[in-house]
Amino acid sequence: MTNRVAIITGGSRGIGAAIAEKLAMDGFDIAFSYARSASQADVLREKIEKLGQKALAIQADGSTVEGNKKVIAETIKYFGRLDVLVCNAGMYPYKTIDQVTVEDIDQTLNLNLRAVMVETAEAVQHMSAGGRIILIGSVFAERAPFPGISLYASTKAALKGFAKGAARDLGSKAITINVIEPGPIDTDMNPVNGEAAHLISSFVATKHYGKVNDIARTASFLASPDAGYITGTAIPVDGGLLA
């Protein structure tokens, strides 16, 4: 018998890797997808295995339906079960609306939104009571404090609507679905010493960036039995950006 199994998409680095490690500490075997960073995927796989858990790294193009289905199918083939899905993969296009192309729109919708819908629809076919779906959104779904984030903000706002609707679909099955909305988190894609860090920090009540483990701990709670009565909602972890 294998342990409980969690999938983290876009899990080889940053927030995804932190969630993968935390859930491994919680006793989950871990499958995670990555697009290009094979070396980082190997490092994470080794970390999970050192924690005493099984790890499966899956290379997949998260912007395609085939890639989305592949992550679920390979996890089920390898582990034989699925308990938690964390949809973390995404992109952050930074363009004002007059600069946006149709290709930009398609790419952002496909990776940030369609992938979540496809993965969720596939995953729930294999989940039993107590299953958990966790979507990584953004506080920019609630507030767009500077120009250039219309595509990103719209896809993250859509995750909230999807979670509300899916919560109604899945409630009778005792499967929950929720959104975590990070504020500014120190990652290689959005470093605390980046060009926009001072501006972004100025919107935060605490005046500083959060850490990836702030998001990982929230995911750990939502994946636990203690969160069984929380579904269809979004939880900001933002240092007070929305205050």
C-alpha positions in Angstrom: 0.0 0.0 0.0 1.3 3.4 -0.9 0.9 6.5 1.2 -1.5 9.3 0.4 -0.5 10.9 -2.9 -0.3 14.5 -3.9 0.3 16.1 -7.3 1.9 19.5 -7.6 2.0 21.0 -11.0 4.9 23.3 -11.8 6.5 21.8 -8.7 10.2 21.8 -9.4 11.0 25.3 -8.0 9.7 28.2 -6.0 6.3 27.9 -4.4 5.6 24.5 -6.0 8.8 22.9 -4.7 8.1 24.3 -1.2 4.6 22.8 -1.2 6.0 19.5 -2.5 8.5 19.3 0.3 6.0 20.3 3.0 3.4 17.7 1.9 6.2 15.1 1.8 6.9 16.0 5.4 3.2 15.5 6.1 3.5 11.9 4.8 2.4 12.2 1.2 4.1 10.5 -1.7 4.7 13.2 -4.3 4.2 13.5 -8.0 5.2 16.9 -9.6 5.4 18.2 -13.1 7.9 20.5 -14.6 8.3 22.1 -18.0 12.1 22.5 -18.6 14.1 22.5 -15.3 15.1 18.9 -15.2 18.1 19.5 -12.9 15.9 21.3 -10.4 13.4 18.4 -10.7 16.1 15.9 -9.8 17.1 18.0 -6.8 13.6 18.0 -5.5 13.0 14.3 -6.2 16.1 13.5 -4.1 14.9 15.8 -1.2 11.5 14.1 -1.1 13.1 10.6 -1.1 15.4 11.7 1.7 12.3 12.5 3.7 11.2 8.9 3.3 8.6 9.4 0.6 8.3 8.3 -3.0 8.7 10.9 -5.7 7.7 11.0 -9.3 8.9 13.8 -11.6 6.9 14.3 -14.8 8.0 16.4 -17.7 4.9 17.9 -19.3 3.8 21.0 -21.2 1.2 22.5 -19.0 -0.1 24.7 -21.7 -1.5 21.7 -23.6 -4.5 19.5 -22.9 -2.3 16.4 -23.5 0.3 17.7 -21.0 -2.4 18.2 -18.4 -3.9 14.8 -18.8 -0.4 13.2 -18.8 0.4 14.5 -15.3 -2.8 12.8 -13.9 -2.5 9.6 -15.9 1.2 9.0 -15.1 0.6 9.6 -11.4 -2.3 7.1 -11.3 -0.2 4.6 -13.3 2.7 4.9 -10.8 1.0 5.3 -7.5 -2.5 3.8 -8.1 -4.3 6.6 -6.2 -4.6 10.4 -5.9 -5.6 12.3 -2.8 -4.5 15.9 -3.3 -4.1 18.0 -6.5 -2.2 21.3 -6.2 -2.5 23.4 -9.4 0.5 25.7 -9.2 1.9 25.9 -12.7 1.3 29.3 -14.3 2.8 32.2 -16.2 3.0 35.9 -15.4 2.7 38.0 -18.6 3.6 41.7 -17.9 2.2 43.8 -20.6 -0.3 46.7 -20.8 -3.5 45.8 -22.7 -2.4 47.8 -25.7 0.7 45.6 -26.0 -1.1 42.3 -25.6 -1.4 39.9 -28.6 -3.9 37.2 -29.2 -1.0 34.7 -28.7 -0.4 36.2 -25.3 -4.0 35.7 -24.4 -4.1 32.1 -25.6 -0.9 31.2 -23.8 -2.0 32.7 -20.5 -5.5 31.3 -20.6 -4.2 27.8 -21.5 -1.7 27.6 -18.7 -3.3 29.6 -16.0 -6.9 28.6 -16.4 -7.7 25.8 -18.9 -4.9 23.6 -17.4 -6.6 23.9 -14.0 -10.0 22.9 -15.3 -8.6 19.9 -17.3 -6.4 18.7 -14.4 -9.3 19.0 -11.9 -11.7 17.2 -14.2 -9.2 14.4 -14.7 -8.1 14.2 -11.1 -11.6 13.9 -9.5 -12.2 10.7 -11.5 -9.6 9.1 -9.1 -10.4 10.9 -5.8 -12.5 9.5 -3.0 -14.0 11.2 0.0 -11.4 13.4 1.7 -9.9 14.5 -1.6 -8.4 17.9 -1.8 -7.9 20.3 -4.7 -5.8 23.5 -4.1 -5.4 26.2 -6.7 -2.6 28.7 -6.5 -4.2 32.1 -7.4 -3.0 35.6 -6.6 -4.1 38.6 -4.6 -4.1 40.4 -8.0 -7.4 38.6 -8.6 -8.8 41.1 -6.0 -6.7 44.2 -6.7 -4.6 45.4 -9.6 -2.4 48.0 -8.0 -0.2 48.8 -11.1 -0.4 48.6 -14.9 0.5 45.5 -16.9 -1.2 42.7 -15.2 -4.6 42.5 -16.8 -4.1 39.0 -18.4 -2.6 37.6 -15.2 -5.2 39.1 -12.9 -8.2 38.0 -15.0 -7.0 34.3 -15.1 -6.4 34.3 -11.3 -9.9 35.9 -10.7 -11.4 33.1 -12.9 -9.9 30.5 -10.5 -12.2 31.8 -7.8 -15.3 31.4 -9.9 -14.2 27.9 -10.9 -13.6 26.9 -7.3 -17.0 28.1 -6.3 -18.8 26.1 -9.0 -16.7 23.0 -8.6 -17.2 23.1 -4.8 -20.9 22.6 -5.5 -20.2 19.8 -7.8 -17.9 18.0 -5.4 -19.4 18.8 -2.0 -21.5 15.6 -1.9 -18.4 13.6 -2.6 -16.6 15.1 0.3 -13.9 16.6 -2.0 -12.9 20.2 -1.3 -11.5 22.8 -3.7 -10.0 26.1 -2.6 -7.8 28.9 -3.8 -4.7 30.2 -2.1 -4.0 33.8 -3.1 -0.3 34.7 -2.4 0.8 38.2 -2.2 4.4 39.0 -3.1 6.5 35.9 -2.3 10.3 35.8 -2.7 11.1 33.4 -5.6 13.5 33.4 -8.5 10.6 34.7 -10.7 9.8 37.5 -8.3 12.9 38.1 -6.1 12.9 40.3 -3.0 15.7 42.3 -4.7 14.0 42.6 -8.1 13.4 45.8 -10.0 9.8 46.1 -8.9 10.3 44.8 -5.3 10.3 48.2 -3.7 7.1 49.2 -5.5 5.3 45.9 -4.7 6.4 46.0 -1.1 4.9 49.4 -0.7 1.4 48.0 -1.1 1.9 45.4 1.6 0.9 46.2 5.2 4.0 44.4 6.6 6.2 46.2 3.9 8.1 43.1 3.0 7.8 40.0 0.9 6.6 36.6 2.2 8.4 33.3 2.0 7.5 30.2 -0.1 6.9 28.3 3.2 4.1 30.8 4.0 2.2 29.3 1.1 3.4 25.8 1.7 2.0 25.8 5.3 -1.3 27.0 4.0 -1.4 24.3 1.4 -0.5 21.8 4.1 -3.5 22.9 6.2 -6.0 22.8 3.3 -4.7 19.3 2.4 -5.3 18.0 5.9 -8.5 16.5 7.5 -8.7 19.7 9.6 -9.8 21.6 6.5 -12.7 19.4 5.6 -15.3 22.1 6.1 -13.6 24.7 4.0 -14.4 24.7 0.3 -15.2 27.0 -2.6 -13.3 29.9 -1.1 -10.1 31.9 -1.5 -7.6 32.5 1.2 -5.2 35.5 0.9 -1.7 34.9 2.2 -0.5 38.4 1.4 1.0 40.3 4.4 -2.0 42.6 4.3 -1.8 43.7 0.7 -5.6 43.5 0.5 -6.1 45.1 3.9 
